[in-house]
Amino acid sequence: MDKIQREELTLKELAQQLKLNFKGDAAYVLNGVASLTSATSTDLCFLQSKSYLKQLTDSQCGAVIVPEHWDIDIPDKALIFANHPQRAFVNAIHLLYPQDSIQCSVDPSAKIADSAHVADDVNIGANTIIGDRVRIEQGVKIGAGCIIEADCVIGAQSQLFPRVTLCHGVILGQQAIIHPGVVIGSDGFGLVYDDNQWIKIPHLGGVQIGDRVEIGANTTIDRGALDDTVIENGVKLDNLIQVAHNVRIGENTAIAACVGIAGSAIIGKNCKISGAAVVLGHLSVADDVTITAMSLVTKSITQSGTYSSGTPLMENRLWHRNNARYKKLDELAKSISSLKHKP
C-alpha cells in the first residue's frame, strides 16, 4: 500500500470528518489503514468483537475504531467510537487514501464511431472500441482494451476496468463498477433439439443493469432470448459468476464467486447467495433469502430465510461408509414403514 497516495490526518481531524467521538491524543497523526497483525503506529484499524482485544493489545496500530457502547481503555491506542465500526473504517479509507483526479482524456489509439455520443469529461483507455450510436454519460472511465458494441448506454460516473465487453444494446446504469474480463450481453445457451441436431435460438433481448451495480472479474451475463436480462439497482456480483438469459436479480442482492444462475430464474431483493451455489432455471427466490455455499436450488423458495443443501465435509473413510448407506435409504425406509404397520 506504500505506493498508494496517502493523506495525513490528525486523530481529531479524522474523527471530525467521520462525525464520531474519540479518546486519545487529538494531535496524533494517522496516514494509513491496516489489519491488526500488520499495522504500524500511524495506521488505523477497526474492531467489532471483544474476542480480539488481546490481538488489539499486541498490535502496533496507533488508533482503532470500536463500537460506540464500549467503555474501554487500551494502553497506547487512540479510540474512535462508531455505531458500525466496519462502515466507519471504510469511510476512513476514503479519507486517508483519496483517489487521484484523472484528467479527462481519450487515448489516440481508441476507435470511436462517428455516431457515438461521448460526454466531454470521459476517460477512454488505449485500444478501446466504441461502436455506433453508443451513449457514454458524464464522468465515465473506460479502461484499456474495452469493447463497447453498437447501441450501448453507459450511465454517469460508471467505471469499466480493462478488457470489459458490452455486446450490442446493453444498458448500464449510473455509478456501476465493472471489473476486468466481464462480458455482458453475449447470447444465452438457447437451443432446440430437432432431427438429431441442435438448432440455435436467436437471442433478440438485451441486458439492463441498474445503478450502483458492481460486477466482479470474468463474470458473464447473457442477453435475453426475447425479453431482457435484468440486474436491478445496488446488486453486487463477485468474480466468475454465470448469469444466464432472462434472469432477473432484485435490488441489493449480493452473490459470491462461482455461482451459476440458469435461464429465466428470478432472484428477489436483498438476497445473499454464497459461493458455488446453483439456481436452476425458471425458479423464483423470495426476497431476503440467504443460500449457503455449494447449495443446489431445485425448486422455488417462497419465504425468506436461510437455505442449505449438500453433504458437509467429513473424513473420506466415513464419507464412503455413509455413501454406501445412503444407497440403501429407500430399502431402509420401506422396512421401517412395514414395521410400523405390523400389529
C-alpha positions as CSV (number, residue, x, y, z in Angstrom):
1,M,0.0,0.0,0.0
2,D,3.1,2.3,0.2
3,K,2.7,3.1,-3.5
4,I,-0.8,4.5,-3.0
5,Q,-1.1,8.2,-2.3
6,R,-1.9,8.8,1.4
7,E,-3.4,11.7,3.2
8,E,-2.1,12.6,6.7
9,L,-4.8,13.4,9.3
10,T,-4.7,14.0,13.0
11,L,-6.9,11.9,15.2
12,K,-9.2,14.9,15.8
13,E,-9.4,15.8,12.1
14,L,-10.3,12.2,11.1
15,A,-12.9,11.9,13.9
16,Q,-14.4,15.2,12.9
17,Q,-14.7,14.2,9.2
18,L,-16.2,10.9,10.2
19,K,-18.5,12.8,12.7
20,L,-17.5,10.4,15.5
21,N,-16.3,10.8,19.1
22,F,-12.8,9.8,20.0
23,K,-10.5,9.2,23.0
24,G,-6.8,9.9,22.9
25,D,-4.2,12.5,21.7
26,A,-6.1,14.8,19.4
27,A,-2.8,15.7,17.5
28,Y,-1.8,12.1,16.9
29,V,-1.1,11.7,13.1
30,L,-2.6,8.8,11.1
31,N,-1.8,8.2,7.4
32,G,-2.9,4.7,6.6
33,V,-5.1,1.6,7.5
34,A,-4.1,-2.0,8.1
35,S,-5.0,-5.2,9.8
36,L,-4.2,-5.7,13.5
37,T,-1.3,-8.0,12.6
38,S,0.4,-5.8,10.1
39,A,-0.4,-2.3,11.4
40,T,2.3,0.3,12.3
41,S,2.0,3.2,14.7
42,T,0.5,5.5,12.1
43,D,-2.2,3.0,10.9
44,L,-5.9,2.9,11.8
45,C,-7.6,-0.5,12.5
46,F,-11.2,-1.5,13.5
47,L,-12.6,-4.0,15.9
48,Q,-16.2,-5.3,16.3
49,S,-15.7,-8.1,18.8
50,K,-14.1,-8.1,22.2
51,S,-12.7,-11.6,21.4
52,Y,-9.9,-9.8,19.5
53,L,-8.9,-7.5,22.4
54,K,-5.8,-9.4,23.0
55,Q,-4.8,-9.1,19.4
56,L,-5.5,-5.4,19.6
57,T,-3.3,-5.0,22.7
58,D,-0.5,-6.7,20.9
59,S,-0.9,-4.7,17.7
60,Q,1.3,-1.8,16.8
61,C,-1.6,0.3,15.4
62,G,-2.0,3.9,16.6
63,A,-5.8,4.1,16.6
64,V,-8.8,1.8,16.3
65,I,-12.5,2.2,15.6
66,V,-14.6,0.3,18.1
67,P,-18.3,0.0,18.9
68,E,-19.6,3.2,20.4
69,H,-21.0,1.4,23.5
70,W,-17.6,0.1,24.6
71,D,-16.3,1.6,27.7
72,I,-12.6,0.6,27.5
73,D,-9.1,1.9,27.6
74,I,-6.3,0.3,25.6
75,P,-2.7,1.4,26.5
76,D,-1.0,3.4,23.7
77,K,-4.1,3.2,21.5
78,A,-6.4,6.0,20.5
79,L,-10.1,5.1,20.2
80,I,-12.8,6.2,17.7
81,F,-16.3,5.2,18.6
82,A,-18.8,4.2,15.9
83,N,-22.2,2.5,15.7
84,H,-20.9,0.5,12.8
85,P,-17.1,0.2,13.1
86,Q,-16.5,-1.5,9.7
87,R,-18.6,1.1,7.8
88,A,-16.7,3.9,9.6
89,F,-13.4,2.1,8.7
90,V,-14.4,2.1,5.0
91,N,-15.2,5.8,5.2
92,A,-11.8,6.4,6.8
93,I,-10.1,4.6,3.9
94,H,-11.7,7.1,1.5
95,L,-10.3,10.0,3.6
96,L,-6.8,8.6,4.1
97,Y,-6.4,7.3,0.5
98,P,-8.0,9.9,-1.7
99,Q,-8.2,8.9,-5.3
100,D,-6.1,10.9,-7.7
101,S,-8.1,13.2,-10.0
102,I,-7.7,11.9,-13.6
103,Q,-7.5,14.4,-16.4
104,C,-10.2,13.8,-19.0
105,S,-8.6,12.2,-22.0
106,V,-9.2,9.8,-24.9
107,D,-6.2,7.7,-25.8
108,P,-5.3,8.3,-29.5
109,S,-5.5,4.5,-30.2
110,A,-9.1,4.3,-29.1
111,K,-11.6,4.0,-32.0
112,I,-14.9,5.8,-31.6
113,A,-17.7,5.6,-34.1
114,D,-18.8,9.0,-35.5
115,S,-22.4,8.3,-34.4
116,A,-21.4,7.7,-30.8
117,H,-22.1,10.3,-28.1
118,V,-19.3,10.7,-25.6
119,A,-19.6,13.3,-22.8
120,D,-16.8,15.8,-22.5
121,D,-15.3,14.6,-19.2
122,V,-15.0,10.9,-20.1
123,N,-11.7,8.9,-19.9
124,I,-11.1,6.2,-22.5
125,G,-8.1,3.9,-22.4
126,A,-5.8,2.6,-25.1
127,N,-7.2,0.3,-27.9
128,T,-10.8,0.6,-26.7
129,I,-13.5,0.4,-29.4
130,I,-16.8,2.3,-29.2
131,G,-19.5,1.3,-31.7
132,D,-22.2,3.0,-33.5
133,R,-24.9,5.0,-31.5
134,V,-23.2,4.3,-28.2
135,R,-24.0,6.8,-25.5
136,I,-21.5,7.4,-22.7
137,E,-22.6,9.8,-20.0
138,Q,-20.6,12.2,-17.8
139,G,-17.7,11.1,-15.6
140,V,-17.3,7.6,-17.1
141,K,-13.9,5.9,-17.0
142,I,-13.2,3.2,-19.5
143,G,-10.0,1.1,-19.2
144,A,-7.8,-0.2,-22.0
145,G,-8.9,-2.8,-24.4
146,C,-12.7,-2.5,-23.8
147,I,-15.2,-3.2,-26.5
148,I,-18.5,-1.3,-26.4
149,E,-20.7,-2.5,-29.3
150,A,-23.5,-0.6,-31.0
151,D,-26.4,1.0,-29.2
152,C,-25.0,0.5,-25.7
153,V,-25.6,3.1,-22.9
154,I,-23.1,3.7,-20.0
155,G,-24.5,5.8,-17.2
156,A,-22.8,8.7,-15.5
157,Q,-19.8,8.1,-13.1
158,S,-19.5,4.4,-14.1
159,Q,-16.2,2.7,-14.4
160,L,-15.1,-0.1,-16.7
161,F,-11.8,-1.7,-16.0
162,P,-9.6,-3.1,-18.8
163,R,-11.0,-5.7,-21.2
164,V,-14.7,-5.4,-20.5
165,T,-17.0,-6.3,-23.3
166,L,-20.5,-4.9,-23.6
167,C,-22.3,-6.6,-26.5
168,H,-24.8,-4.7,-28.6
169,G,-27.7,-2.9,-26.8
170,V,-26.5,-3.3,-23.2
171,I,-27.9,-0.6,-20.9
172,L,-25.6,0.1,-17.9
173,G,-26.8,2.4,-15.1
174,Q,-25.0,5.1,-13.1
175,Q,-22.1,4.6,-10.8
176,A,-21.6,1.0,-11.9
177,I,-18.2,-0.7,-11.4
178,I,-17.3,-3.4,-14.0
179,H,-14.1,-5.3,-13.3
180,P,-11.7,-6.8,-15.9
181,G,-12.8,-9.5,-18.3
182,V,-16.5,-9.1,-17.7
183,V,-18.7,-10.0,-20.7
184,I,-22.3,-8.6,-20.7
185,G,-24.8,-9.3,-23.4
186,S,-23.5,-12.4,-25.1
187,D,-26.0,-14.9,-26.4
188,G,-27.6,-17.2,-23.9
189,F,-27.4,-21.0,-24.1
190,G,-30.7,-21.3,-26.0
191,L,-31.0,-24.4,-28.3
192,V,-33.7,-26.6,-29.8
193,Y,-33.0,-30.2,-30.5
194,D,-34.6,-31.4,-33.8
195,D,-33.7,-34.0,-36.3
196,N,-30.7,-35.2,-34.3
197,Q,-29.1,-31.8,-34.1
198,W,-29.1,-28.7,-32.0
199,I,-30.6,-25.5,-33.6
200,K,-29.5,-22.2,-32.2
201,I,-32.3,-19.9,-30.9
202,P,-31.6,-16.2,-31.9
203,H,-31.4,-14.0,-28.8
204,L,-33.2,-10.8,-29.5
205,G,-33.4,-9.4,-26.0
206,G,-30.9,-7.2,-24.2
207,V,-29.4,-6.7,-20.8
208,Q,-30.5,-3.9,-18.4
209,I,-28.2,-3.1,-15.4
210,G,-29.3,-0.6,-12.8
211,D,-27.4,2.0,-10.8
212,R,-24.6,1.2,-8.3
213,V,-24.1,-2.3,-9.5
214,E,-20.7,-3.9,-9.2
215,I,-19.7,-6.9,-11.3
216,G,-16.5,-8.9,-10.5
217,A,-13.8,-10.0,-12.8
218,N,-14.7,-12.5,-15.6
219,T,-18.3,-12.7,-14.7
220,T,-20.7,-13.2,-17.6
221,I,-24.2,-12.0,-18.1
222,D,-26.2,-13.3,-21.1
223,R,-28.7,-11.3,-23.0
224,G,-32.4,-12.4,-23.1
225,A,-33.9,-14.5,-25.7
226,L,-36.9,-12.3,-26.3
227,D,-37.2,-10.1,-23.1
228,D,-34.2,-8.6,-21.3
229,T,-32.0,-10.0,-18.6
230,V,-32.3,-7.5,-15.7
231,I,-29.9,-6.7,-12.9
232,E,-31.6,-4.2,-10.5
233,N,-30.1,-1.3,-8.5
234,G,-27.4,-2.0,-5.9
235,V,-26.7,-5.6,-6.9
236,K,-23.1,-6.8,-6.1
237,L,-21.7,-9.7,-8.1
238,D,-18.4,-11.4,-7.3
239,N,-15.9,-12.9,-9.8
240,L,-16.6,-15.8,-12.1
241,I,-20.4,-15.8,-11.9
242,Q,-22.6,-17.0,-14.7
243,V,-26.0,-15.3,-15.1
244,A,-28.0,-16.9,-17.9
245,H,-30.5,-15.4,-20.3
246,N,-33.7,-13.8,-19.0
247,V,-32.6,-14.0,-15.3
248,R,-33.8,-11.1,-13.1
249,I,-31.8,-10.2,-9.9
250,G,-33.6,-8.0,-7.4
251,E,-32.0,-4.8,-5.9
252,N,-29.3,-5.0,-3.3
253,T,-28.7,-8.7,-3.7
254,A,-25.1,-9.9,-3.2
255,I,-23.8,-13.1,-4.9
256,A,-20.4,-14.7,-4.2
257,A,-18.0,-16.2,-6.7
258,C,-18.6,-19.2,-8.9
259,V,-22.4,-19.1,-8.6
260,G,-24.4,-20.3,-11.6
261,I,-28.0,-19.0,-12.2
262,A,-29.8,-20.8,-15.0
263,G,-32.1,-19.2,-17.6
264,S,-35.3,-17.3,-16.5
265,A,-34.6,-17.7,-12.8
266,I,-35.9,-14.8,-10.7
267,I,-33.9,-13.8,-7.6
268,G,-35.5,-11.5,-5.1
269,K,-34.3,-8.3,-3.3
270,N,-31.8,-8.3,-0.5
271,C,-30.7,-11.9,-1.0
272,K,-27.3,-13.4,-0.3
273,I,-26.1,-16.3,-2.4
274,S,-22.8,-17.9,-1.2
275,G,-20.0,-19.3,-3.3
276,A,-20.6,-22.1,-5.9
277,A,-24.3,-22.3,-5.3
278,V,-26.5,-23.1,-8.3
279,V,-30.1,-21.9,-9.0
280,L,-31.9,-24.0,-11.7
281,G,-33.8,-22.3,-14.5
282,H,-37.4,-21.0,-14.3
283,L,-37.3,-20.9,-10.5
284,S,-38.0,-17.9,-8.2
285,V,-36.3,-17.0,-5.0
286,A,-38.2,-14.7,-2.5
287,D,-36.8,-11.5,-1.0
288,D,-34.4,-11.7,1.9
289,V,-33.2,-15.2,1.3
290,T,-29.7,-16.5,2.2
291,I,-28.4,-19.5,0.3
292,T,-25.3,-21.1,1.8
293,A,-22.2,-22.2,-0.1
294,M,-22.5,-25.0,-2.8
295,S,-26.3,-25.4,-2.3
296,L,-28.4,-26.6,-5.3
297,V,-31.7,-24.8,-5.6
298,T,-34.1,-27.3,-7.4
299,K,-37.4,-25.7,-6.5
300,S,-38.7,-22.2,-5.9
301,I,-38.1,-20.6,-2.5
302,T,-41.3,-18.7,-1.4
303,Q,-40.3,-17.5,2.1
304,S,-37.4,-15.5,3.4
305,G,-34.8,-17.4,5.5
306,T,-31.6,-19.3,5.2
307,Y,-31.4,-22.4,3.0
308,S,-28.7,-25.1,2.6
309,S,-28.2,-28.3,0.7
310,G,-25.3,-30.8,0.1
311,T,-23.2,-33.1,2.3
312,P,-20.8,-31.4,4.8
313,L,-17.2,-32.2,4.6
314,M,-16.1,-35.3,6.6
315,E,-13.2,-37.8,6.8
316,N,-13.0,-39.7,3.5
317,R,-13.4,-43.1,5.1
318,L,-16.5,-42.0,6.9
319,W,-17.9,-40.4,3.8
320,H,-17.5,-43.7,1.8
321,R,-19.3,-45.6,4.6
322,N,-22.2,-43.1,4.7
323,N,-22.4,-43.0,0.9
324,A,-22.9,-46.8,0.9
325,R,-25.6,-46.5,3.4
326,Y,-27.2,-43.7,1.5
327,K,-27.8,-46.0,-1.4
328,K,-29.9,-48.2,1.0
329,L,-32.1,-45.4,2.3
330,D,-35.1,-46.4,0.2
331,E,-34.8,-50.0,1.3
332,L,-34.4,-48.9,4.9
333,A,-37.4,-46.6,4.7
334,K,-39.6,-49.4,3.4
335,S,-38.5,-51.7,6.2
336,I,-39.3,-49.1,8.8
337,S,-42.7,-48.4,7.2
338,S,-43.6,-52.1,7.2
339,L,-42.6,-52.4,10.9
340,K,-45.0,-49.5,11.8
341,H,-47.9,-51.3,10.1
342,K,-47.3,-54.6,11.9
343,P,-49.8,-55.4,14.7
